Structure formats: C-alpha cells, structure tokens
C-alpha cells in the first residue's frame, strides 16, 4: 500500500525504494505503531440519512486489517497522517474507552438507543486480542443493557460470546459479519490481516449456535470483481446460521480512489479496467458519488443488476424482511438502580 501525503499537509515524505528492501530484495514491512488517543469522549454522533445508527463507538482509530478499499482511510488525514500505509500501521488506541462509555451512559441526559460498533474501523482488529478494549466496552454495554450493533470481519468476535449472550437476553445485540468474497486467495491480497472467509463463516455458525442474532453483510460489493459471488456468499452464510443478509456497493471517497486504483494496478492488473469502468458506469462517470442513499447503491443498469441479483439471492437463501432484528432498549438500567423491568422479573 502506498503512503501519499494527507490532503491537509503541505509537506510530503518520499521513501527510498532501495532502503525499503532487505539484502535478498524482499520488501521490509513497516512495524505497526500503537499510539495513545486521549479523546475525552468515546461516542460519536452522525445525522447521515443512510447510516442505520446515530451513535458510534470506535475504541481504535486506524485499522490493521489493511483492506484495500476501506472507506475510512481518509479519517487518518485529520490526524496529519496518510490514508495509505499510515492508516494500517499507526493505530490510535482509546485506552479509557470503557470508562468514558460508562460515564456517558450514566448521565441523566442519556436516552438509551442503539450504539454501532465498527462504524469507522473494525473493533475486532488484531490488536484487540491483546488489549481487550472492545470486550471491556461490551461489558459496560451488557451491564447497562444498552443495545449495540456490531460489524466485523474478524472471528475474534466469538471470544465475547458470553457478553453477547447477556445482551441477547434483552434483545439488545446484533452481529453483522462482513464477507466480501469466498475466494481465500483474493481475500489475502484484498484484506490481508482480516480473518479468512472460512473463519468468518465459522464465526457466523458459532454465534448462531450460541443463540446470538447474526447476519451477513457483503460490504463492499466490488463490481467486475466480486459481484458474481453474491448468491454463493448469501447461501453459505444462511447455511452457517445467518438470519439475514445485505449488501453495500463499493465507494471510494477522497484518497481511497487513487489508492484502490494503484492496488488494482499492482495486484490485479488484468481486472483494473473492468472494475474501474463498472464503477464509473454506476457513479455518473466518476469513481465516487457522495450523495446520500446513492453512495451505497449506485445508479444505472449495472447497479440495478447488482440489487436485483442481491434480492433474488436473499430470497433463495431464506432471508426475509421479517427476519431483520429490531433491537430493544426496554431493559436499559444504570447499574446500582432498580428498573421497572427488574421488578417484574
């Protein structure tokens, strides 16, 4: 992955190509750095018309998964860093996230509602195995019984089945496993440090077997590269125990477009023209269209074909609208107090 200067930076750094390889000519991969994020608030708010939750929780900024297409990459530019290699090797850690979350939920002004985890970066990226910030945040949410929706590409989510089951007792959790392809080799180069497709399907099964509502999200669908896999992904996820499925079209905001174009040139040159051509066909001749609703679906004949294929695949997989989980905040309580629901129980 390249490391272009951020859009707000006047200076850029050019790396010496010869200095970045070892004596045998192998590329030296930069070591991932973990930096302290001293944010005083852990919840973020949005008023987007096509985001299914108003409040987000992200214990980390930046993501080790290194997905070539990640729409969140430009967020690192606000930190004076690059949307390229910096985004996946310089990870900011909100060490006080659980304490800040508990403080927010304890406020009299807090009105319980769904909190989305991984709206920006994956809360189960590899470093979570060591730091456990997501687990501690889930423990807070379970204690307060506040509903949460989780989206992840990592099998690590199954580590927290005990907490997820506690939330599930109150209809307060749903987990979406993102699967972009069933091709393991493609996944290795496109999402190099995310769980393999096989492991993601295993996560669906383990969560479903544990009584936790789980769905599959094909996000993103890459036209000309992975769109043909829609039926197979939905079928495999349904067999594993997913209750519902959805898909979102690839979007390439800001610095992501040139990074993705370069990635195609380097890793899949034979597919580059087809993929970029299809994207432009769906985006009015551009690589990105930021308009609400349109950005997630695209426009034109190819976009319509993808949506139609998705609808047919969902029906064949047994995914019905009635299967969509409606999370509840009815059981919310501030620990140490007695709610009306507790009295009934």
C-alpha positions as CSV (number, residue, x, y, z in Angstrom):
1,X,0.0,0.0,0.0
2,X,1.3,3.5,-0.9
3,X,1.6,6.2,1.7
4,X,0.7,9.6,0.0
5,X,0.7,12.8,1.9
6,X,-2.5,13.7,3.7
7,X,-4.7,16.3,1.9
8,X,-4.2,18.8,4.7
9,X,-0.4,18.5,4.7
10,X,2.0,20.9,2.9
11,X,5.0,18.6,3.1
12,X,5.2,15.1,1.8
13,X,7.7,12.3,2.6
14,X,9.1,10.2,-0.2
15,X,10.5,6.8,0.7
16,X,13.7,5.5,-0.7
17,X,12.7,2.3,-2.7
18,X,16.1,0.7,-2.2
19,X,16.1,1.3,1.5
20,X,12.8,-0.5,1.9
21,X,14.1,-3.9,0.8
22,X,16.4,-6.3,2.6
23,X,19.6,-7.9,1.2
24,X,17.5,-10.6,-0.6
25,X,15.3,-8.0,-2.3
26,X,12.3,-8.7,-0.1
27,X,10.2,-5.6,0.9
28,X,10.6,-4.7,4.5
29,X,7.2,-4.2,6.0
30,X,6.9,-1.3,8.5
31,X,6.3,-2.2,12.1
32,X,2.8,-1.2,13.4
33,X,2.8,1.6,16.0
34,X,0.2,1.9,18.6
35,X,-0.4,5.5,19.9
36,X,-2.4,6.7,22.8
37,X,-5.6,8.5,21.9
38,X,-6.6,10.8,24.8
39,X,-10.1,11.7,23.5
40,X,-12.3,12.9,26.2
41,X,-15.4,11.4,24.6
42,X,-15.8,8.0,23.1
43,X,-19.2,8.3,21.4
44,X,-19.6,10.0,18.0
45,X,-22.8,11.3,16.5
46,X,-24.0,11.5,12.9
47,X,-27.1,12.7,11.1
48,X,-26.5,10.7,7.9
49,X,-29.6,9.7,6.1
50,X,-28.2,6.3,5.1
51,X,-26.4,5.1,8.2
52,X,-28.6,2.8,10.3
53,X,-27.4,4.2,13.7
54,X,-27.0,7.7,15.1
55,X,-24.3,7.0,17.6
56,X,-21.0,5.2,17.0
57,X,-18.3,3.7,19.3
58,X,-14.8,3.1,18.0
59,X,-12.1,2.1,20.5
60,X,-9.5,2.4,17.8
61,X,-8.6,4.8,15.0
62,X,-6.9,3.2,12.0
63,X,-7.2,-0.5,11.3
64,X,-4.6,-3.3,11.0
65,X,-6.8,-5.3,8.6
66,X,-5.4,-3.2,5.7
67,X,-8.4,-3.6,3.4
68,X,-7.5,-2.0,0.1
69,X,-11.0,-0.5,-0.4
70,X,-11.6,0.9,3.1
71,X,-13.8,4.0,3.0
72,X,-12.5,5.0,6.5
73,X,-8.9,5.6,5.3
74,X,-9.3,9.4,4.9
75,X,-10.1,9.8,8.6
76,X,-6.3,9.5,9.3
77,X,-5.7,12.6,7.2
78,X,-7.4,14.6,10.0
79,X,-4.6,13.4,12.3
80,X,-1.9,14.7,9.9
81,X,-1.2,11.2,8.6
82,X,-1.7,9.3,5.3
83,X,-4.8,7.5,4.2
84,X,-2.4,4.8,2.9
85,X,0.1,2.8,4.9
86,X,-0.2,5.1,7.9
87,X,-3.9,4.1,8.3
88,X,-3.0,0.5,8.8
89,X,0.3,0.8,10.7
90,X,-0.3,3.8,13.0
91,X,-3.2,2.8,15.2
92,X,-4.6,5.1,17.8
93,X,-5.8,3.4,21.0
94,X,-8.5,4.9,23.2
95,X,-7.3,3.4,26.4
96,X,-10.1,4.9,28.5
97,X,-12.9,4.0,26.1
98,X,-14.7,1.7,28.6
99,X,-14.6,4.3,31.5
100,X,-15.7,7.1,29.1
101,X,-18.6,4.9,27.8
102,X,-19.8,4.1,31.3
103,X,-19.7,7.8,32.2
104,X,-21.8,8.7,29.1
105,X,-24.4,6.0,29.8
106,X,-24.7,7.1,33.5
107,X,-25.7,10.7,32.6
108,X,-29.3,11.7,33.3
109,X,-29.3,13.2,29.8
110,X,-28.6,9.8,28.2
111,X,-31.5,8.4,26.3
112,X,-30.8,4.7,25.6
113,X,-30.5,3.9,21.9
114,X,-28.6,1.6,19.5
115,X,-24.8,2.2,19.5
116,X,-22.9,1.0,16.4
117,X,-19.5,-0.5,16.8
118,X,-17.1,-0.6,13.9
119,X,-18.8,2.2,12.0
120,X,-15.3,3.5,11.1
121,X,-12.7,0.9,12.0
122,X,-13.1,-2.7,13.0
123,X,-13.4,-3.1,16.7
124,X,-12.0,-6.7,16.5
125,X,-8.9,-5.9,14.5
126,X,-5.8,-8.0,15.6
127,X,-4.6,-5.7,18.4
128,X,-7.9,-6.3,20.3
129,X,-6.8,-9.8,21.1
130,X,-4.1,-8.2,23.3
131,X,-5.7,-5.1,24.6
132,X,-9.3,-6.2,25.0
133,X,-10.8,-2.7,24.8
134,X,-13.8,-3.9,22.8
135,X,-14.5,-6.6,25.3
136,X,-14.4,-4.1,28.2
137,X,-16.8,-1.8,26.3
138,X,-19.2,-4.7,25.7
139,X,-19.1,-5.5,29.4
140,X,-20.2,-1.9,30.1
141,X,-23.0,-2.2,27.5
142,X,-24.1,-5.5,29.0
143,X,-24.1,-4.0,32.5
144,X,-26.3,-1.1,31.3
145,X,-28.2,-3.4,28.9
146,X,-27.8,-0.8,26.2
147,X,-28.5,-2.1,22.7
148,X,-25.5,-2.5,20.3
149,X,-25.0,-3.4,16.7
150,X,-21.5,-4.9,15.8
151,X,-20.0,-5.1,12.3
152,X,-16.7,-7.1,11.9
153,X,-14.5,-9.1,9.6
154,X,-12.8,-10.9,12.4
155,X,-13.5,-14.3,14.0
156,X,-12.3,-12.8,17.3
157,X,-15.9,-11.6,18.0
158,X,-16.6,-15.2,19.1
159,X,-14.3,-14.7,22.1
160,X,-17.0,-12.5,23.6
161,X,-20.0,-14.8,23.2
162,X,-20.6,-14.7,27.0
163,X,-21.2,-11.0,26.9
164,X,-23.2,-11.1,23.7
165,X,-25.4,-13.8,25.2
166,X,-26.1,-11.5,28.1
167,X,-27.1,-8.7,25.8
168,X,-29.2,-11.1,23.6
169,X,-31.3,-12.0,26.7
170,X,-32.7,-8.5,26.4
171,X,-32.9,-8.3,22.6
172,X,-30.1,-5.8,22.8
173,X,-27.5,-7.1,20.3
174,X,-27.0,-8.0,16.7
175,X,-23.7,-9.0,15.0
176,X,-23.0,-8.5,11.3
177,X,-20.2,-10.5,9.8
178,X,-18.8,-8.8,6.7
179,X,-17.9,-11.2,3.9
180,X,-16.7,-9.7,0.6
181,X,-15.5,-12.9,-1.2
182,X,-15.3,-16.6,-0.6
183,X,-12.0,-16.7,-2.6
184,X,-9.4,-17.2,0.0
185,X,-6.5,-16.1,-2.3
186,X,-8.3,-12.9,-3.3
187,X,-9.1,-12.1,0.4
188,X,-5.4,-12.5,1.3
189,X,-4.4,-9.7,-1.0
190,X,-7.5,-7.5,-0.6
191,X,-8.0,-7.8,3.2
192,X,-4.5,-9.1,4.3
193,X,-5.0,-9.2,8.0
194,X,-8.7,-9.8,8.4
195,X,-10.0,-13.3,9.1
196,X,-10.3,-15.6,6.1
197,X,-13.7,-16.2,4.5
198,X,-13.8,-19.7,6.1
199,X,-13.2,-18.3,9.5
200,X,-15.9,-15.7,9.1
201,X,-18.4,-18.3,8.2
202,X,-17.3,-20.3,11.2
203,X,-17.9,-17.1,13.3
204,X,-21.5,-17.0,12.0
205,X,-22.1,-20.6,12.9
206,X,-20.6,-20.2,16.4
207,X,-22.6,-17.1,17.1
208,X,-25.8,-18.6,15.8
209,X,-25.3,-21.8,17.8
210,X,-24.9,-19.6,20.9
211,X,-28.3,-18.0,20.3
212,X,-27.0,-14.7,19.1
213,X,-28.7,-12.9,16.2
214,X,-26.2,-12.8,13.4
215,X,-26.4,-11.6,9.8
216,X,-24.1,-11.4,6.9
217,X,-23.2,-8.1,5.1
218,X,-21.4,-8.2,1.7
219,X,-19.7,-4.9,2.1
220,X,-18.4,-3.8,-0.2
221,X,-19.6,-5.4,-3.4
222,X,-16.8,-4.7,-6.0
223,X,-18.3,-4.6,-9.5
224,X,-16.5,-6.6,-12.0
225,X,-14.6,-8.5,-9.3
226,X,-16.8,-9.9,-6.6
227,X,-20.4,-9.1,-7.6
228,X,-20.8,-12.6,-9.2
229,X,-20.3,-14.1,-5.7
230,X,-23.4,-12.6,-4.2
231,X,-25.6,-15.7,-4.4
232,X,-22.8,-18.0,-3.1
233,X,-22.0,-15.7,-0.1
234,X,-25.6,-15.4,0.9
235,X,-26.2,-19.2,0.5
236,X,-23.1,-20.1,2.5
237,X,-23.9,-17.6,5.3
238,X,-27.5,-18.9,5.5
239,X,-26.2,-22.5,5.8
240,X,-23.9,-21.3,8.6
241,X,-26.8,-19.8,10.5
242,X,-27.1,-16.2,9.4
243,X,-30.7,-14.9,9.8
244,X,-30.5,-12.0,7.3
245,X,-28.2,-10.6,4.5
246,X,-27.5,-7.2,3.0
247,X,-25.0,-5.7,0.6
248,X,-23.4,-2.3,0.0
249,X,-21.7,-1.1,-3.2
250,X,-18.0,-0.1,-3.1
251,X,-17.4,3.6,-2.5
252,X,-14.1,5.3,-2.9
253,X,-14.2,8.7,-1.1
254,X,-11.2,11.1,-1.2
255,X,-7.8,9.5,-1.1
256,X,-9.3,5.9,-1.3
257,X,-9.9,6.2,-5.1
258,X,-6.2,6.6,-6.2
259,X,-5.1,4.1,-3.5
260,X,-7.5,1.5,-4.8
261,X,-6.6,2.2,-8.4
262,X,-3.0,1.7,-7.6
263,X,-3.8,-1.5,-5.7
264,X,-5.6,-2.9,-8.7
265,X,-2.6,-2.0,-11.0
266,X,-0.2,-3.8,-8.7
267,X,-2.2,-6.8,-7.6
268,X,-4.9,-7.4,-10.2
269,X,-3.8,-5.5,-13.4
270,X,-6.0,-7.7,-15.6
271,X,-9.1,-6.7,-13.8
272,X,-8.3,-3.0,-13.4
273,X,-10.0,-1.6,-16.5
274,X,-13.1,-3.7,-16.0
275,X,-13.5,-2.8,-12.3
276,X,-12.9,0.9,-12.7
277,X,-15.1,1.0,-15.8
278,X,-18.0,-0.6,-13.9
279,X,-17.6,1.8,-11.0
280,X,-17.7,4.8,-13.3
281,X,-20.8,3.3,-15.0
282,X,-22.5,3.3,-11.6
283,X,-21.2,6.7,-10.4
284,X,-22.0,9.0,-13.2
285,X,-18.6,8.7,-14.9
286,X,-16.7,9.2,-11.6
287,X,-15.1,6.8,-9.1
288,X,-17.2,8.2,-6.2
289,X,-20.6,9.8,-5.7
290,X,-21.1,11.0,-2.2
291,X,-24.8,11.7,-2.4
292,X,-26.8,10.1,0.5
293,X,-28.5,6.8,-0.5
294,X,-26.9,6.8,-3.9
295,X,-23.4,6.3,-2.5
296,X,-24.4,2.9,-1.0
297,X,-26.3,1.6,-4.1
298,X,-25.1,3.4,-7.2
299,X,-27.2,4.1,-10.3
300,X,-27.6,2.7,-13.8
301,X,-28.1,-0.7,-15.4
302,X,-25.2,-2.4,-13.6
303,X,-26.2,-1.1,-10.2
304,X,-29.7,-2.3,-10.8
305,X,-28.4,-5.7,-11.8
306,X,-26.5,-6.0,-8.6
307,X,-29.5,-5.0,-6.5
308,X,-31.7,-7.4,-8.4
309,X,-29.2,-10.3,-8.0
310,X,-29.0,-9.5,-4.3
311,X,-32.8,-9.6,-3.9
312,X,-33.1,-12.9,-5.7
313,X,-30.1,-14.4,-3.7
314,X,-31.7,-13.3,-0.4
315,X,-34.9,-15.0,-1.2
316,X,-33.2,-18.2,-2.2
317,X,-31.2,-18.1,1.0
318,X,-34.3,-17.7,3.0
319,X,-33.6,-14.2,4.2
320,X,-36.9,-12.4,4.7
321,X,-37.6,-8.8,5.8
322,X,-39.4,-10.3,8.9
323,X,-36.0,-11.8,9.9
324,X,-34.4,-8.4,10.5
325,X,-33.7,-7.9,14.1
326,X,-35.2,-4.9,15.9
327,X,-33.1,-4.2,18.9
328,X,-34.7,-3.0,22.2
329,X,-33.7,-0.5,24.8
330,X,-36.5,-1.5,27.1
331,X,-34.2,-3.3,29.6
332,X,-31.8,-0.4,29.9
333,X,-30.7,0.4,33.5
334,X,-28.0,2.3,35.3
335,X,-26.1,-0.3,37.4
336,X,-27.0,0.0,41.0
337,X,-30.5,1.2,40.4
338,X,-33.7,-0.9,40.0
339,X,-35.7,-0.7,36.8
340,X,-39.4,-1.4,36.4
341,X,-38.4,-4.5,34.3
342,X,-36.2,-5.8,37.2
343,X,-39.3,-5.5,39.5
344,X,-41.3,-7.6,37.1
345,X,-38.5,-10.2,36.8
